[in-house]
């Protein structure tokens, strides 16, 4: 038997946010079994926890239904909540260090009694470049233009950003997912807002995720993107709302410290709740 929990991430309300399955002991599973199990569960991501190999508390592997990811935001945050509550040696820890495919990621944990109520992860600082197929992308989204340069960021996964005129325009998007899936594997993050409040939708059909309820790995680069183009100040926290159109409302918080010339730190935070436990029998 292989025990797992289901965590709703970037929400404090069960049955909202982005679902995540966390297998708390993945040692007996092969890579093929991990991938097939993730496909069986068919959530945005599934995590398998393994013994640490470096200076982390545990090592994790992250799978979408279609492929393995070196890093992703809601799996990292959700796993920190899961191991921080279920692993005896971490039951009172104020931070958890997870070994991922891009290195060790530290997550600060706020606790209320035995429960974790909020977490903040320091994400890898992304690199970025103009997106060379912007015209095709805009056509697939059904929009004429982006309010900011269409750029692709990478902090493990790749996300390309398209700015729209209003939150209503983001909500009204009906992209051609078939065309999006033919573009290079990436997430497409569409956003609108002002000041510290922003709305996003993220489409990643090439990675087996037609639309994601909450994308932590895209939240940090969005804060960088907005800061680089003068829409928010560096060091300011922004609130990102996502997932309402697919019935999974989520709230993420992000901040980029530094300047346009030098990004010093990227932090993404949110809540999560454990909503289910189960076991898989694979033999």
N, C-alpha and C positions, 0 to 999 in steps of 0.2 A: 504494500500500500504506500502511496505517495501523498502525504497531506499537503493541502494548500488552503489559503485564505483568499477571499475576494475583498478588495479595498476600493471604496469610491474616493477618488482623489480630486483635489481642488474643490472640495465642498465640505461642509460640516453637517450635511443632510443626507441620510441614506437614500439611495436610488437616484441621486443626482451625481454630477461630476463625471469623471472618466473612470470607468471600471478597470481594475487591474487584478490579475491572478498572481499570487506569489506562492511558489512551491518552496517551503521553508527548508527543505533538504533535497538538493538536486543531484547528490553524489552518485546515485545509482542509475541515472539517466544518461543515455548517449545524446550527442548533438542531434541526431535524426529523431530520437524520441522527443526531445525538447521541441523541435520544430513542428512535429506532427501534433504534439499536445497543444501547442499554441494555435495551430490551425483548428483543432477540435474545439477549443474554447471560443475561438473566433472573437476575442476581445482586441482592442487596439494593440495591447502588449501583454505578454506573460513573462514573469521573471522567475529564474531558478537561482536559489541561494546556495553558495558553495563555500568551503573553507577559504579563509584568506590566504593569499600567496605573498603579499607584500606587507605594507604597514596599515592596511585597512582592518576593520572589524570582521567583515565578510566580503566575499567576492560574489558578483552577480552577473548573470547572462540574461540578455533582454531579447525577446523574439516578438515580432509582429506575426500575423497569420502567414506572411509570405517570406520573411527573412529575419536574420539576426541583426541587431543594431549595436553599435559600440556604446552609445549613450542615448538616453531619452529622459525627458523631464519628469513626467508623471510616474513612470516606473521607479525612478530613483527616489522621489519623495514618498510614494506609497510604500516602497520596500522599507524605507527608514521608519515609517510608522509601524509596519508589521513587525520588524525585528526588534524595534525599540519597545514594543509591548509584549512580544512573545518569547524572545530570547532572554533567558534568566540573567545572563551576565550583562545585558544591556538595559535591564528593566528600570534602572534609575539614571541612565546616561543622559547627559545634557546635549550630547552630539553623537552622531553615528558616522563612521567613515566607510564608504562603500567602494570597493575596487571595481571599476568599470573598464570598458574597452578603450577609454580615453584617459585612464588614470584614476586616482583616488578622488572621490567627490565627498566633501564633508557636508553634513546636514545638521544644523542646529535645531534642537527640539524644545518647544515650550510645553510644559506639563501642568496638568491640573489633577492632583492626586495621582492615580495610577494611569490616567489617560493622557495621551499626547494630543494637544489641541492645535498646534501650529508647527510648521517646519520651514526652515530657510536653507536652501542649497546654494553653494557657491559653484556656479557653472564654469565650464571651460570658456575662455575668451574666444569668441568666434573670429574667423577671418571672413572677408567679404569681397565681392567683385560684381561688376555689372552682369545682368543676366542676358546672354546673347540671343535668346529666342523669345524676347519680350513680346513681339508682335503676335506670334503664335499663341503665347500664353494668354494675352489679353483677349484674343479672339475666342479661345476655348472658354474663357470666363464669361464672355458676352459683355465686355465693357470696352469703352473706347480708349480710355487713358488711365494712367495712374497719377495721383497727385504728387508722388515723390518718385525718384528714380527707381526702376524695377531692378532690385539687387538681390543676389543670392548670398546667404550667410551659411557658414558651416561651423558647428561646434561638436561634431559627431555626425548627426543627420544634416542634410542640406535643406534649407528653407528659403524660398523666394518670396519677396514681400511686394504686395500691390496695395496702394493706398487709394481708397474710394472717398467720394465727396461727403457721405453721410452714413450714419449707422443704419438707416433704412435701406440704403443701397447695398450694404453688406448683407442685411437680412434677406434681400430680394434675389441674391445670386442664385442662378440655376446653371452651374457649369456643365460643360460637356465632359463628363468623367472619362469617356473613352479616349478622347483626344488628350486629356491631361495625363492619362496612363501611358501614352506613347512618348511623352516628353521624358528627359532623363530623370531617374528616380529621385524624388524630392517631395517636400511638402510645400503647398502653396498657401501662404497665409495672407488673407485679405483683411484689411483693417480700416477703421475710421474712428474719429473721436477728436478730443481736444483736451489740453491741460493734463490732468492726471487720470482721466477716465477714457478708456478705449474699448472698442468692441472688435472681435475678430471671428473669422471662420477659417478653418484649415482643412484643405483637401489633399489627400495623399493616395489616390487609387493605385499608383505604381507600387506602393508599399503594402497594398492590401487593405487600406483604410480609406473608404470613400470620403467620409467626413469625420474628423476627430472632435470629441466633446471638449477636450482641454489639452493643450500642447505645451508642456513645460519647456521643452527644448526650443520652441519658437518664441517663448515669452521673453527670454533674456536677449536674444538678438533683436527683437522688436524694440526693446528699450534702447539698445545701441543704435538702431536705425533711426529712431525718433530723435535721439540726442544728436547724432551726426548731422541731421538735417534741420536742427533748430526747432523741433516741435515740442520738446521737453528739455528741461535742464538736466545735465549730468548730476547724479546724486539724488534725484527726485524719484520717489516711489510712484509707480503707475499701477492702476487697477485695470485688469483686463477681464472682460466678460466674454464667454464663449459657450457654445453648445446648446443654446436655447432652441435653435431651429430643429434639432434632433431630439428634443425632450430631455437633455442632460445638462441643465444650466450649471456653469462652473465659474469660479472666480479665482484669478491668479494675480499675484503681485510681483512686480519686477523692478529692478533698479540697475542702472549702469553707472559706475563711478569712473571718474577720469576726465578725459577730453576727447575731442574728435581725433587728435593726433595720437593719443595713447589711452586705450581703455585699460583701467587698472583692475576692475572687479565687476563681475556680473552676478547678481543675486536674484533668485526666484523663490517665492514662498507661497504657502497656502495651507489649507487644512485637509484632512482626510479622515475617513471613518471605516473601520472594519465591519463588514456587513454579513459575511458568511464564512463557513469553514466546511471543508469536504476532503475526500480522499479519491485518488485515481488508482485503479487497478489495471496495470498495463501488461500483466502476464497471467 
